Amino acid sequence: MKTEFDSLPLSPALLSVVRDLGYEHATPIQAETIPALVAGKDLIGQSKTGSGKTAAFALSILQRVDLDQRNVQALVLCPTRELSAQVAREFRALGRSQAGFTVAELVGGQPGKGQRDALARGVHVAIGTPGRVLDHLEKGSLQTNAVSTAVLDEADRMLDMGFGQDVQTILKRLPKSRQTVLFSATIPKSITSICNAHMQAPVRVRIDEPADASHEIRQLRLASGPDEKFHSLCWLLNEFPHSSALIFCNLKKTVAELTGKLEKAGVSVGRLDGDLEQFHRDQVLARFRNQSVRLLVATDVAGRGIDIEGLDLVINYELPQQADIYVHRIGRTGRAGQRGIAASLADRNDEALFREIEEDTSAVVEVLERISGGRSEAHALLHSLARPSAMQTILISGGRKDKVRAGDILGALTGDAGALSGADVGKIEIHDKLSYVAVASAQSRLAVQRLNDGRIKGKRFRATLVDGAGANDAQAKDRNPKYRKAAGSKPRRPR
């Protein structure tokens, strides 16, 4: 039986936003947890990634936040910068009817000064990674005396990444009378000890997947020795047509080598690993989300916290050593009831891992067979992948802090000065000081010219093409401090 949002204890304003976002029915985790969360109870929620838990705790916090008090009232800890950004986006989307509601992201890879300034001005919700949050606590820039809710999101992953001690230290620094909420895909003993130490009579909610849930993801394996892995990857990418595909590797070195091979062949590809600065991580994810880059090669930094609409193919170029990491990887596809495919390149030493995977997922991993056509086939497969993306991405040097909204950018591109068709404009992402907009490849250079010649909200901002032929040039300029200053939130001088 489906639960309608109208039956949950949420304000009319929040229910209106939920309807505007197109949600009619609450997911099981939302239906089970929101009443307890709104009531202020401690809670342990267990459900798979992509089940809607972020909206569950975000709506509950928004229901209880005091907008007149510009103090941090809720602190959300996440394992990665990417998940922190995703959670912040959801808070902003759900809280858009709450006048004056503010969120701060406290993550590494970004200057601490901007975060300190935001906290000094006053925010209602702080979202961040344990290391940076602890840093702000120790330096006194994050005040916790008004925190009434603490959320540990994807707690098992935080502990797997070695943040256990940091999390314990942070919780000890918060008011004892607070509400403590924990969401996790699994509940190992290490999490149980945290719950026992920091929670008071928590409500426990576990959402088991329905018997047919595994059918949303078709799991496949292809035997492939070390010398034929790249050939096998190309075969998989051709065998299973896709709009976008996420390819997992275990090592940063492998990510770099694989991305280099695909780029050299003219394939639309980006990489995501721990060596990228935050600016370039945001950039490649924006490009992947708006499908101006079709393939993303990543380490497990992308395993959680990245929600890509319409991601229809995940490939394990290298298998992880643990079954639970495999489950989180393939969970990037087959979301929101959509069908997805997860394919893995494997050898005979992986049999024990696949037995564990099949037990954990209650699904059979199908064995694929193919007849190799040798080098000529490999060349043809690679050539067929080297087709251009339909969209390209433009970086605009103005964002949320400049009061730029998606509608402003769309208007600048499709109004009289822009002259583009609405069909030529794709996904628009607004960040604090930058924005990204996808446009049809055929119109991308015209769009850049029109944006640079025109104004957005009466101001001039710099527009730069950041993929296709202009990607490397733009990224090289962005590494230059002089350019990065020019590409900040300050408006460009009229010519």
Beta strands, then each sheet from edge to edge (+ up, - down):
strand 1: 3-4
strand 2: 25-26
strand 3: 43-46
strand 4: 74-77
strand 5: 103-106
strand 6: 125-128
strand 7: 149-153
strand 8: 179-184
strand 9: 203-206
strand 10: 217-223
strand 11: 245-248
strand 12: 269-272
strand 13: 295-298
strand 14: 313-316
strand 15: 340-346
strand 16: 366-368
strand 17: 391-396
strand 18: 425-430
strand 19: 435-440
strand 20: 463-465
sheet 1: 1+ 2-
sheet 2: 5+ 6+ 4+ 7+ 8+ 3+ 9+
sheet 3: 12+ 13+ 11+ 14+ 15+ 10+ 16+
sheet 4: 18+ 19- 17+ 20-
end
